[in-house]
Amino acid sequence: MPPSMADSRPLAQRLLDGDRRALARAISLVENEQPEGYAIVREVYPHTGGAAIFGLTGPPGVGKSTLIAALTKARRAQGRTVAVLSIDPSSPFTHGAVLGDRIRLTEHFLDPGVFIRSMANRGALGGLSEAALQTALLLDASGKDDVFLETVGVGQAEVDIIDHADTVVLALMPGSGDSIQALKAGVMEIPDVIVVNKMDHPLIETMVREIRGVLSLAPHVKGAWRVPIVKTEATRGEGVDELVQRLDEHRAFIEAEGTLGERRRRNLRNEVLGLAATRLRKRLEEGLDEDADFAALLDEVVARRLDPASAAAALLEKTGADV
């Protein structure tokens, strides 16, 4: 279609037709909290649900971006289109992503079958902001076969990625204190696949044994998915074929068991609640900035004459919320 005709189509329709510029524009609108962006999400939402959503989480420095680059290469070799959303730390000055698109997955940057976007987490506890959740829907609606979400390395707070992916991959590495922390209860409960990257490390087998030991403590349900451990050297692509196989096996398992629909229902429920909570907090903060009654209430808490829970109850009652 000639560019002039393409430009005449509504932005949402161009996005649904796979127009990369329309997708980038829609994401920018959402990221900048423009009403037009949310209107586009509403329009394209009925066309979502076709992509396989993979979440990759883990401590800083384990090679998550390198793993995603290797997975992208493998998926493209299979003829699948890929979108990557990397959630980066927010810049304290501009609130934008510290790490830019062009320094990630450089091998794939000019591939028309790959769309890459970096986005600031803007202080979201688990590394995923409201804009990121909306962006994931836009990437899905654009017709990509696979969407990879890479979260900021903030340790155990990353557990919220389970609320937004069909398959969760936890990346670890040997000899890292952060990885040992990730072995603790909480983070180890979220993955469907565990990757131990940098397999040349002399402590690789020790790390694998530690992970197996932690996994063995979980109650085993007959017929349930058994979390595989895959050793990789992402910079050389070693072990990536096995990782792709395990991802496909998990996808086939949840589809065969009928749990994909249940997982997505749970994910969407948590997303709705999360978005509502975020917007309610923002509305409260905006309304209370110049509220003398709230300032007096806070003074009572500071003076230890009123406890925080009672103050919160009073605040909710004042704003008309049901305590």
Secondary structure, DSSP 8 states (H G I E B T S, - for coil): --HHHHHHS-HHHHHHTT-HHHHHHHHHHHHTT-HHHHHHHHHHGGG-S-SEEEEEE-STTS-HHHHHHHHHHHHHHTT--EEEEEEE-B-TTT-SBSS-GGGSSGGGTT-TTEEEEEEE-TT-TTS--HHHHHHHHHHHHTT-SEEEEE----GGGGGGGGGS-SEEEEEE-TT-HHHHHHTSTTGGGS-SEEEEE-TTSTTHHHHHHHHHHHHHTS---TT-----EEEEBGGGTBTHHHHHHHHHHHHHHHHHHTHHHHHHHHHHHHHHHHHHHHHHHHHHHHHHTT-HHHHHHHHHHHTTSS-HHHHHHHHHHHHT---
